[in-house]
Amino acid sequence: MSNDSPACPVDFRVDADERFGDAHRQYAELRARCPVAHTDSLGGFWAVTRYADVLQLLGEPETYITSVQNVVPKVAFTGRRPPLHLDPPEHTPYRAVLNPLLSPERVALLEPTVRRLTREHLLPLLNAGEVDVCERLGGQVPVKVFAAWMQLPAHLEAALMDAGPAFVRAVEANDPEAMKATSLALYDMARDLIALRHREPLDASTDPTSAILAARIDGEPVPDAMAIGMVRQVLVVGIVAPLVMTGNICVHLAQHPELHAQLKAEPERVPAAVEEFLRLYTPYRGFARTANRDVEIGGRPIRAGEPIALVYASANRDEAVFENPDAFILDRPNIKDHIAFGRGAHYCAGAALGRLQMRVLLEELLSATSRLELAAPPVMSPFPELGPWQVRVKLHA
């Protein structure tokens, strides 16, 4: 279907020169005027901005599928990567492999490692002048945390420290050729890791790659292509969002020193603050579904095969659900209603690990600093994330 047809109007455009907060102003306007909106940006897609509509789509995986396109813009060029690229019931056995390894109980065992890595990267930045916390904290600690969770040997951890951020930069630049090249490098890492675990298997109850190789689907081992795709997906799935959230948290604390002081004095409230940060600065605006038949959402006809962005970041500031949605409110009564990690079949498997990293980051930042001072305007990440990928601050010890 042509974007010039009456069914595909241009209701908004993606701003390449976005500033911090611009997207939320646009989404508030769309929720009021055009909650199911179309743009011809990034190849053309629909954006669902209201909480109720996003929740509806998440609850109908048989109609709104991920196997065609799972983010806007489309960045997967190199094969299917379970479980994200599969639909139920095909995706379910792959999730069953990952879920025990990312349970809250299993993730809690990683806290000493997460805290050690956070301190190692944070302490050299104190009183060091102007530093980019996204690069020095958000871009490095999550990679090392994932390397520890995956029990990578030193040479593959070093490779991931190069390949992971390179893939992130390619996505941020919306450079398809660079995305393909960096993704293929990650596939090579996945093959190397699988070959290593074939030769030297570890305990499948604690090692993700060994668990994938030990899994059986209908009595058969995971097909080689799917095992490689699954390891490739796991290698980077938890790298981008923590980088963006590190930037969001540091910008907010710099702009609201009273919150910094309050949480520093009341550290027991940090877990509640983490949930409100997740709601207020949800880092995803481009998770996608594709309708496998013609549908109508919010009165707008959408044809089968057209990409639909579920704008979690907008849904979590929907005034119909969250009172005074643009304000940071500790102990918000309905905070558990936020959908920063999605809902349903594709609820983020790494939610517990994401929460742990955010809590430890916030605890260590508050403990080590008296205040944060913005040194330059944040540089915003493009679709599919929402938030800064560069934040230059001064960390006052």
C-alpha positions in Angstrom: 0.0 0.0 0.0 1.3 3.5 -0.9 1.9 5.9 2.0 0.0 8.4 -0.2 -3.2 6.5 0.0 -6.0 7.8 2.2 -5.4 4.8 4.6 -1.9 5.9 5.2 -1.9 9.6 6.3 1.2 11.4 7.7 0.1 12.2 11.3 3.6 12.9 12.7 7.2 12.7 11.7 10.2 11.4 13.6 12.5 14.3 14.5 16.2 13.5 13.8 17.3 16.4 16.0 15.3 15.5 19.0 16.1 17.1 22.4 15.5 15.6 25.9 11.7 15.6 26.5 10.7 16.4 22.9 9.3 12.9 22.3 7.1 13.0 25.4 5.6 16.3 24.3 4.8 14.8 20.9 3.3 11.7 22.4 1.0 13.7 24.7 -0.2 15.6 21.7 -0.8 12.4 19.8 -2.7 10.7 22.7 -5.0 13.7 22.7 -5.4 14.2 19.0 -4.5 11.0 17.1 -3.7 8.1 19.5 -3.2 5.6 16.6 -1.0 7.6 14.2 0.9 7.0 11.0 4.2 8.4 9.8 6.2 7.9 6.6 9.5 8.2 8.6 11.8 5.1 8.9 10.0 3.4 6.1 6.5 4.1 7.4 4.8 2.6 10.4 1.8 3.1 12.8 2.4 4.2 16.3 0.0 3.2 19.1 0.3 5.6 21.9 -2.4 5.0 24.5 -2.0 2.5 27.3 -5.3 0.7 26.7 -4.5 0.1 23.0 -0.9 -1.0 23.7 -2.2 -3.5 26.3 -4.8 -4.8 23.9 -2.2 -5.6 21.2 0.1 -7.2 23.8 -2.7 -9.5 24.8 -3.5 -10.7 21.3 -0.3 -12.5 20.1 -2.2 -14.6 17.7 -3.1 -11.5 15.6 -0.2 -9.1 16.4 2.9 -11.1 15.7 6.6 -10.5 16.2 8.0 -12.9 13.6 7.8 -10.4 10.8 9.3 -7.3 12.5 9.9 -6.8 16.2 11.2 -3.2 16.3 10.9 0.0 14.3 12.9 0.6 12.3 13.6 -3.0 11.2 17.1 -3.9 12.2 17.1 -7.7 11.9 18.8 -8.7 8.7 20.6 -11.9 9.6 18.2 -14.7 10.5 15.7 -15.6 13.2 16.8 -15.2 16.8 14.6 -17.0 19.4 12.6 -16.3 21.4 12.0 -12.6 20.4 11.6 -13.4 16.7 9.2 -16.2 17.1 5.4 -16.3 18.0 3.7 -18.5 20.5 3.6 -21.4 20.7 6.9 -21.8 18.7 8.7 -19.3 20.9 7.5 -20.9 24.2 10.1 -23.7 24.5 12.9 -21.2 24.0 11.6 -18.9 26.7 11.4 -22.0 29.0 15.1 -22.4 28.6 15.9 -18.8 29.6 13.3 -18.1 32.3 15.0 -20.2 35.1 18.3 -18.5 34.4 16.8 -15.1 34.7 14.5 -15.7 37.7 14.7 -13.1 40.5 16.3 -15.8 42.7 19.0 -16.6 40.2 19.6 -12.9 39.3 20.0 -12.1 43.0 23.2 -14.2 43.0 24.7 -11.7 40.6 24.4 -8.7 42.9 27.9 -8.8 44.3 29.3 -8.9 40.7 27.0 -6.1 39.6 28.0 -3.9 42.6 31.7 -4.6 42.1 31.6 -3.7 38.4 29.6 -0.6 39.1 32.0 0.6 41.7 35.0 -0.2 39.6 33.7 2.0 36.7 32.1 4.7 38.9 34.9 5.6 41.3 37.4 6.8 38.7 34.8 9.2 37.4 34.3 11.1 40.7 35.7 14.6 40.6 37.3 13.7 37.3 35.8 16.7 35.5 33.4 16.3 32.6 32.6 12.6 31.8 30.1 10.8 29.6 28.3 8.5 32.0 26.5 6.7 29.1 29.9 5.6 27.6 31.8 5.1 30.8 29.1 3.5 33.0 26.0 2.6 30.9 28.1 1.4 27.9 30.5 -0.8 29.9 29.0 -2.2 33.1 26.0 -4.0 31.4 28.3 -5.7 28.9 30.5 -7.0 31.7 27.4 -8.1 33.7 26.1 -10.0 30.7 29.6 -11.5 30.2 29.5 -12.7 33.8 26.0 -14.1 33.5 26.9 -16.0 30.4 30.2 -17.1 31.9 32.2 -16.0 28.9 35.9 -16.8 28.8 38.2 -13.8 28.8 38.8 -13.7 25.1 35.0 -13.7 24.3 34.3 -11.1 27.0 36.9 -8.8 25.4 35.3 -9.4 22.0 31.9 -8.6 23.4 33.3 -5.3 24.9 34.1 -4.3 21.3 31.3 -5.9 19.3 28.4 -5.0 21.6 29.0 -1.2 21.7 29.8 -1.3 18.0 26.4 -2.8 17.3 24.7 -0.2 19.5 26.5 2.6 17.7 25.3 1.2 14.3 21.7 1.1 15.5 21.9 4.6 16.9 23.3 5.8 13.6 20.5 3.9 11.7 23.2 2.6 9.4 21.9 -0.7 7.8 25.3 -1.8 6.5 27.0 -1.2 9.8 24.2 -3.0 11.6 24.7 -6.0 9.3 28.4 -6.1 9.7 28.3 -5.8 13.5 25.5 -8.3 13.8 27.5 -10.8 11.8 30.5 -10.3 14.1 28.1 -11.1 17.0 27.0 -14.2 15.1 30.6 -15.3 14.8 30.9 -14.9 18.6 27.8 -17.0 19.1 29.3 -19.8 16.9 32.6 -19.7 18.8 30.8 -19.9 22.2 28.6 -22.8 21.1 31.6 -24.7 19.8 33.4 -24.1 23.1 30.4 -25.4 25.1 30.1 -28.4 22.9 33.7 -29.2 23.8 33.6 -28.0 27.4 29.9 -28.0 28.6 29.1 -26.3 31.9 26.2 -26.8 34.3 23.0 -26.2 32.3 21.3 -24.8 35.4 23.7 -21.9 35.6 25.2 -21.4 32.1 22.8 -20.1 29.4 24.7 -21.6 26.4 24.9 -25.0 28.0 21.2 -24.8 28.8 20.4 -24.0 25.2 22.4 -27.0 24.0 20.9 -29.3 26.6 17.3 -28.3 25.8 15.0 -30.6 23.9 12.1 -29.5 21.8 9.7 -32.3 20.9 12.4 -34.6 22.0 15.1 -33.2 19.6 18.0 -30.8 20.3 17.6 -27.1 19.5 18.4 -26.8 15.7 21.9 -25.4 15.1 20.6 -22.3 13.4 18.2 -21.5 16.2 20.8 -22.2 18.9 23.2 -19.8 17.2 20.4 -17.2 16.8 19.4 -17.5 20.4 22.9 -17.0 21.7 23.4 -14.1 19.4 20.2 -12.5 20.7 21.2 -13.0 24.3 24.6 -11.5 23.7 23.2 -8.0 23.2 19.6 -8.0 24.4 20.4 -6.4 27.7 23.0 -3.8 26.6 21.2 -0.9 25.0 18.4 -0.2 27.5 20.7 0.0 30.5 22.9 2.5 28.6 19.8 4.7 27.9 18.5 4.4 31.4 21.9 5.4 32.9 21.6 8.6 30.9 18.0 9.2 31.9 18.7 8.7 35.6 21.7 11.0 35.6 19.9 13.7 33.7 17.0 13.6 36.1 19.1 13.6 39.2 21.1 16.5 37.8 17.9 18.5 37.1 16.3 17.5 40.5 18.9 17.8 43.2 16.2 17.6 45.8 15.4 14.0 44.7 19.1 13.2 44.9 19.2 14.4 48.5 16.0 12.7 49.4 17.1 9.3 48.1 20.5 9.7 49.6 18.9 10.3 53.0 16.4 7.5 52.5 18.1 4.7 50.6 15.3 2.2 51.4 13.2 4.1 48.9 15.5 3.4 46.0 13.5 0.3 44.7 10.4 2.5 44.5 12.5 5.1 42.7 13.6 2.5 40.2 10.0 1.6 39.3 9.1 5.3 38.8 12.2 5.9 36.7 11.2 2.9 34.5 7.7 4.4 34.1 8.8 7.9 33.5 11.7 7.2 31.2 10.7 3.9 29.6 13.5 3.3 27.1 11.4 1.7 24.3 9.2 3.5 21.8 9.6 1.2 18.8 8.9 -2.4 19.9 6.8 -3.6 16.9 4.1 -6.0 16.0 2.6 -6.8 12.6 -1.0 -7.6 12.2 -1.5 -10.9 10.2 -4.9 -9.7 9.0 -6.7 -6.4 8.4 -7.6 -4.8 11.7 -9.0 -1.6 13.2 -7.3 0.0 16.2 -8.7 3.1 17.8 -10.9 3.6 14.8 -8.0 3.5 12.3 -7.9 0.7 9.7 -4.6 -1.0 9.5 -3.8 -3.5 6.7 -2.2 -6.9 7.2 1.6 -6.6 7.0 2.0 -3.0 8.1 4.4 -2.4 11.0 2.9 -1.2 14.3 5.1 0.4 17.0 3.9 -0.1 20.5 5.0 3.0 22.2 5.6 1.8 25.7 7.1 5.2 26.6 3.9 7.0 25.7 1.6 4.4 27.3 3.5 4.8 30.6 2.6 8.5 30.6 -1.0 8.1 29.6 -3.0 10.5 31.8 -6.0 8.1 31.7 -3.9 5.7 33.8 -1.3 7.6 35.7 -2.2 10.8 37.5 0.2 13.8 36.8 2.1 11.5 34.4 5.0 13.7 33.6 6.0 14.1 37.3 8.3 11.8 39.2 6.2 10.5 42.2 7.8 8.2 44.7 5.4 5.4 45.9 2.9 6.1 43.1 -0.2 4.0 44.1 -0.5 2.1 40.7 3.2 1.9 39.8 2.8 -1.8 39.2 0.7 -1.0 36.2 3.6 0.3 34.2 4.6 -1.7 31.2 8.3 -0.8 30.8 9.1 -4.5 30.3 6.0 -5.2 28.2 3.3 -7.8 29.0 2.2 -11.1 27.9 4.1 -13.8 25.9 7.1 -11.5 25.2 7.4 -9.9 28.6 11.1 -9.1 29.0 12.9 -12.2 30.2 15.6 -10.1 31.7 13.4 -7.8 33.8 14.9 -8.9 37.1 18.4 -8.3 35.8 17.5 -4.9 34.5 16.0 -3.9 37.9 19.0 -5.2 39.7 21.4 -3.2 37.6 19.3 0.0 37.9 19.0 -0.4 41.7 22.7 -0.9 42.2 23.6 1.9 39.8 21.3 4.3 41.7 22.5 3.1 45.2 26.2 3.6 44.2 25.6 6.9 42.5 23.8 8.3 45.6 26.3 6.9 48.0 29.3 8.2 46.1 28.1 11.7 45.1 26.8 14.8 46.7 25.3 16.1 43.4 25.4 15.6 39.6 25.9 18.6 37.3 25.0 18.5 33.6 28.0 19.7 31.5 26.2 19.7 28.1 22.8 19.0 26.7 22.1 15.2 26.4 22.4 13.7 22.9 19.4 11.6 22.2 19.2 8.1 20.9 17.0 7.5 17.8 14.4 4.8 17.4 13.8 2.3 18.8 15.1 3.5 22.1 14.0 6.7 23.9 16.6 8.5 26.0 20.1 9.8 25.8 23.1 7.8 24.5 25.5 10.6 25.5 25.3 12.5 28.8 28.2 14.6 29.9 28.1 15.4 33.6 30.3 16.3 36.5 30.1 13.8 39.4 30.7 15.7 42.7 32.0 13.3 45.3 
